[in-house]
Amino acid sequence: MLEYIIVGQGVAGSCFALKLLKEGKTFLLLDANQNKASSVAVGIYNPVVLKRFSLIWNAEEQLRLMHKYFSEFEDLLGEKFIEKIPTYRILKNEDEIKTWNKKSAMPQLMPFLSDEIQNTENQKINSPFGYAEVRQTGRVELGKCISKFAEYLIKKKIYRNESFDYSELNIQEDKVIYKDIQAQKIVFCEGFNVLNNPYFNYLPVIGVKGEVLEIETESEIPKAIWKAHNFLMPESGKTCLTASTYDREDLTYEPTEKGRVEMKQHLEEIYTGNYKITGQKAGIRPTIVDRRPILGNHPNYQNLYILNGMGTRGTLLGPQMTEFLYNFIEKEKPIDREADIRRFDKFLK
Ligand SMILES: Cc1cc2nc3c(=O)[nH]c(=O)nc-3n(C[C@H](O)[C@H](O)[C@H](O)COP(=O)(O)OP(=O)(O)OC[C@H]3O[C@@H](n4cnc5c(N)ncnc54)[C@H](O)[C@@H]3O)c2cc1C
């Protein structure tokens, strides 16, 4: 008898599995390795919402746990995944400069927003009004981290590459039985595919498709996350990533011409040099109607749990939501109301 089954190994399932390893709990992870948003994600973390110049929910604690979890992945897997990279917000006009000056003087934003407006010598960066630095930002190579972690779990024989067949799940009062496996609890971390889970498909999950372009620029640009409407981030040498799109209508997993055109247009707001496109990927963000994650157990089956709704911010949310869910299950600590699945019990018919 295992303590847990985990279904899904994106950033959510991986963080939860890491927590179980650290706590010495027994588990088996099942993953179909399909349509994984976490492998498409660039993995940028940024505690500031740059459209409104406000801090994200739980910003400091999310940052702390993000560094803790991904450092633990680094130690366990012997590879580097976290790269601290400043974000340079390109300022569009005099009004934005005024807003920046006001916001960067606010005590809660001071640790994150530099009060200095800078200019670059690089002629290819389109910033006639200058740019300003957002601190404590960077990138986690989520795709690499997750695939290395899968290799680790396979070696430990606690990972199966298979699609979970919901019709084979037998739920009993004190355990679940799935094929040849018995466990005390099951945690579903299926990302957008939760809509195919008959136990949790009542939840108001709206997929938001996103695309990312890989380009090669004519010359190297300075290492930073250059941010206007979209961002441009050099990855290595002249290879850069630029993203993203937000499409709630087309929920297919394929990259599109429309997405490419849109990203090229937004790229012009940042970069004026020549480039060629070398890759394009698409994925679907698991977003909840109220833009908050979703955690907890099923209203009718107490040993069925969910960890989902990471939306646009899986890198920062994965670790903290794992802590919330683990503490709820093992220590009976209530889940933060904003992320608690109980807010949607009324949706279950
Ligand atoms: C273009 C794009 C760019 C993004 N950039 C960023 C970024 O820079 N920073 C950031 O923080 N976030 C970013 N995101 C958002 C981020 O990708 C998501 O928040 C996060 O990946 C969601 O993780 P997840 O584990 O919930 O889902 P997923 O990563 O989708 O993982 C779900 C897993 O469950 C498995 N699964 C599902 N159903 C089953 C089943 N029945 N049986 C077995 N396995 C199953 C799938 O195979 C998959 O591996 C981006 C997203 C996109 C699309």
The ligand as a Gaussian input file, in Angstrom:
#p B3LYP/6-31G(d) Opt

LIG

0 1
 C        3.536000      29.608000     -24.167000
 C        3.527000      29.527000     -22.667000
 C        4.484000      30.221000     -21.957000
 C        4.484000      30.166000     -20.561000
 N        5.457000      30.828000     -19.888000
 C        5.497000      30.770000     -18.553000
 C        6.525000      31.437000     -17.842000
 O        7.426000      32.040000     -18.445000
 N        6.513000      31.373000     -16.486000
 C        5.550000      30.673000     -15.795000
 O        5.583000      30.652000     -14.566000
 N        4.553000      30.027000     -16.446000
 C        4.507000      30.059000     -17.797000
 N        3.507000      29.412000     -18.473000
 C        2.444000      28.755000     -17.680000
 C        2.883000      27.360000     -17.213000
 O        3.207000      26.620000     -18.353000
 C        1.758000      26.663000     -16.449000
 O        1.345000      27.448000     -15.362000
 C        2.235000      25.315000     -15.877000
 O        3.065000      24.664000     -16.783000
 C        1.084000      24.393000     -15.531000
 O        1.651000      23.233000     -14.963000
 P        0.800000      21.943000     -14.625000
 O        1.727000      20.995000     -13.969000
 O       -0.432000      22.327000     -13.910000
 O        0.319000      21.377000     -16.062000
 P        1.139000      20.707000     -17.249000
 O        2.511000      21.225000     -17.334000
 O        0.291000      20.814000     -18.459000
 O        1.268000      19.191000     -16.807000
 C        0.182000      18.317000     -16.785000
 C        0.714000      16.899000     -16.931000
 O       -0.345000      15.992000     -16.659000
 C       -0.264000      14.922000     -17.548000
 N       -1.605000      14.317000     -17.653000
 C       -2.774000      14.934000     -17.886000
 N       -3.776000      14.050000     -17.907000
 C       -3.222000      12.838000     -17.669000
 C       -3.740000      11.516000     -17.556000
 N       -5.034000      11.240000     -17.691000
 N       -2.871000      10.501000     -17.317000
 C       -1.535000      10.735000     -17.152000
 N       -0.999000      11.982000     -17.239000
 C       -1.833000      13.008000     -17.495000
 C        0.224000      15.523000     -18.858000
 O        0.854000      14.521000     -19.647000
 C        1.215000      16.571000     -18.339000
 O        2.502000      16.016000     -18.265000
 C        3.488000      29.412000     -19.870000
 C        2.550000      28.692000     -20.592000
 C        2.561000      28.732000     -21.974000
 C        1.538000      27.934000     -22.732000

